[in-house]
C-alpha cells in the first residue's frame, strides 16, 4: 500500500504528464504510480526528471551496461526491488 496519495493523471502537472506519456510509449508496461506519487511535489519532480532522463538515456556507457551496474549496486546493498 502506498504511503503517499497517488494523484489522478488528470491532476498531474502538464510537464510531468507529458514525461509520463513518453515513458509509457517507450515501455507500455511502465507503472505510472511513481509519477502519481511524485506529482505531490511537481517542481521537485520536474527537476529530477530533467536530470534523470539525460543521465539514463545518454552518456558514455551503453544502456545495457548502465542497467548491469544498477543491478550490481542493488545486489551489493541487498535491495530486492
C-alpha positions in Angstrom: 0.0 0.0 0.0 1.3 3.4 -0.9 2.2 5.8 1.9 1.6 8.8 -0.4 -1.7 9.5 -2.1 -1.4 9.0 -5.8 -2.6 11.9 -7.8 -5.1 11.1 -10.6 -3.5 11.5 -14.0 -5.7 14.5 -14.8 -4.2 16.4 -11.8 -0.6 15.9 -12.8 1.4 18.9 -13.9 1.3 19.2 -17.7 5.1 18.7 -18.0 5.0 15.6 -15.7 2.1 14.2 -17.7 4.0 14.7 -20.9 7.0 12.9 -19.4 4.8 10.1 -18.2 3.3 9.6 -21.6 6.8 9.5 -23.1 7.8 6.7 -20.7 4.6 4.8 -21.4 5.1 5.0 -25.2 8.7 3.7 -24.7 7.7 1.0 -22.2 4.0 0.0 -22.4 4.0 -1.9 -19.1 5.5 1.1 -17.2 3.8 1.6 -13.9 2.6 5.3 -13.6 2.4 5.2 -9.8 5.8 6.7 -9.3 4.7 9.8 -11.4 1.5 10.0 -9.5 3.3 9.9 -6.1 6.0 12.4 -7.3 3.2 14.6 -8.6 2.7 15.7 -5.0 5.7 18.0 -5.5 5.7 18.9 -9.2 8.7 21.3 -9.1 10.9 18.7 -7.4 9.7 16.0 -9.8 10.3 18.1 -12.9 13.8 19.0 -11.7 14.5 15.3 -11.0 13.4 14.1 -14.5 15.3 16.9 -16.2 18.4 15.3 -14.6 17.4 11.7 -14.7 16.3 11.3 -18.3 19.5 12.5 -19.9 21.6 10.6 -17.4 19.6 7.4 -18.2 19.5 7.7 -21.9 22.7 9.5 -22.8 26.4 9.2 -21.8 29.4 7.1 -22.4 28.1 3.8 -21.2 25.6 1.7 -23.1 22.1 1.4 -21.6 22.8 -2.3 -21.1 25.9 -1.7 -19.1 24.2 1.0 -17.0 21.4 -1.5 -16.2 24.0 -4.1 -15.2 25.7 -1.5 -12.9 22.4 -0.7 -11.3 21.6 -4.4 -10.7 25.1 -4.9 -9.1 24.6 -1.9 -6.9 21.2 -3.2 -5.8 22.7 -6.7 -5.1 25.6 -5.2 -3.1 23.0 -3.3 -1.0 20.7 -6.3 -0.5 18.0 -4.5 -2.4 15.5 -6.9 -3.9 13.1 -4.4 -5.5 
